[in-house]
Amino acid sequence: MCPVRRSSQRLDLRELAIEDVDAVFKIYGSEEAAEHLSFGPRSRVQVGDIGARSIASATATPRTEYALAVIQRDITELIAFGRIATDPHQQRGATFGFALRPDAWGIGYGVETVCLLLGFAFEELGLHRVWGARSPINEASARTMTAAGMTKEGVIREHIQKAGVWRDSVVHSMLDHEWGGRQSLVT
């Protein structure tokens, strides 16, 4: 497969590059951004390791993971990180996740990011089902996935252990035939 390149009105989606590690650290190293993630803030070294593993995964055959940079087009700066991982236990299925820099919250970049990821998953990877999980108290993520057309499916009880405490996750998903009408959101 060719390198990932997709665009929306304000954002570009592309493969993660080693030069993006400092920008990803602004997300994964942020206490505020990591509040609702499945892990606490990461160190710069940990983010570098994540970046290196993610970039290496792009050469795997078959490729099962896509670590993607979300770039705000007008300033050509990484503002979000997205991930799609195919699931060997689901025919044409994958999990996905996304995280934005806190200064990019609340202005619609989350919905554009999710739509870019879903468009890639359905239109280019030919997936049937994509799902993601969020913290039960992350209402902003709930609104984002709903606005992108995803359906809330239910709760996975005590799914994530973070800081020694078990936390539930709320699952949202979309099927390929549900994506059809949303293709105009991305180019």
N, C-alpha and C positions, 0 to 999 in steps of 0.2 A: 504494500500500500504506500502511496505517496505521503509525504509529510502532511499533517493536519493543517488545513487553512480554511477558516470559515469567518464570516463577518456578519454583524448585525448593524443596526443604525449607528451605534456609537462605539462598538467593540470589535476587536479581532480576536479570534481563537487560533492559537498556534502551538506547536510542540514546545515543551519546556526546554530551555537552553541553560548551560552552566552559568551564563551571565545573569540569569534570573534569580539566583540563590539569595542575594541580598534583598531583593524585592519580595520573595516568598517569605523570608525571615520577618519582614514587616507584618506579615499575616500570622505565621505559625509561632513567631516569637512574642506576639502581643498577648498579654493577659486578657484584654478585652475581646480580641478576636477568637481566642481559644476557649472562652467561657463555655460555649455550647458545643465545641468539638468533642470528639471521643477521647481526647488526650489533652494534657496541660500544655502550657507554652514550651516550645522547643528551643534549645540553644542554637547558636549560629552553626556550630559543628554538626549538630543533629540535622539541621535543615540542609546543610551541605551534603550529608550522607543521603538524605531523602532525595535530593536533587540528582545526585550521581546514580542512585539505584533507578530512579524514574527515567532518566535519560538512557541508561543501559537497557531498560525494558523495551525501549522503542526498536531495538534490533533483534528481539527474541522472535523465534519462529516456532509455533504460531505466536503472534503478538496477543497478549491477554490484558495488558494494562496500557492506558493512555493517560499520561500526566501532561496537563495542558495549561498554558499560560493564557490569561485573559488580559488583553491590552486595551487601555482606553485610547482610542485612536487619535483624538485631538492633541494629546500630550505624549503619545507613544510610550506609555508607562504601564507596567504590570500592576493591576489593581485586584486581581483575583486569581485563584488557582482552582482548577477543576480536575477531576479524575474519573475515569470510567474503567471498570475492571470486569471483563467477561467472567462468567461463572460456569465452571465445567459441569456443575450439577443442574444447570438450567439450560434447556435448549434455547439458543439465541437469546439468552438473558444476561443482564449485567447489573452491577451496582454502580452508583455514581455518587459523587460528593463534590462540594464546592465550598470555598471560603473566600470572603472579600476582606480587603483592608477596611478597618472601621471608618476611615474618612470617606469611603465610597458607599457607605450604607445609606439607605433611605431615599435614593434617587433613581431607582429602577434598574440599576446595574445587575442586581441579583436575578431578576426575571430574564434579562437579556442573556446573562451567563447560563442560566438553566436551559433556556431555549437553544442557545448555541450547542450546549452539550447534548441535549436530546436530539436536535437536528442531525448532529454528527452520528449519534448512536443509531438512529433509525434510517437515515438516508445514505450514509456511507458504510456503516458496519452491518446494515441489514438486520438489526436486532428486532426481536418481537416484544420484549419486556425490559424496562429499565426501572429500577427502584432505588430509593435512597432513604436513609433513616435520619431523624433529627431528635434533638433533646425535646422532651415534652414541654419545657418552658420556653422554647425558642419560637415564639409566635411570629417573629419576622420571617423566619425560614418557612413556617407553615403558610404564611400569606404569599411568599415568593413562589413556592411550589404549586400552590393552588392557582395563582395568577398565570403560571406557565401551563396550566391545564392538567396537572397531576392530580390523582385521586388519593385521598387519605384512606389507607387500607386498615390500619389497626395498630396495636401496640405489641412490641416484643418486650416481654417482661424481663427486668434485670439483665439487659442485653450488654451493657457497657459497664466496666469497672473503672472508675476514675477517682484518683486520690483515695483509694481504698473503700469507696462507696459504690454499690451497684445502682445503676440508673436504667430506667426503661428507655426505649426508643420508639418513636412514632414513625411508621412506614408510609411513604407516599410512592406511587408508581404511575407509569404510563405504558400503554400498549401501542404497538406500531400503528394500528388503525385509528387510534385516538389522536395521533400526531397530525394527520392529514391537513386539517384546517389551520394549523399554526405555522406552516412552512413560510408564510409571508413575513414572519418576524425575523427570519434570517436569510442571508443571501449566500 
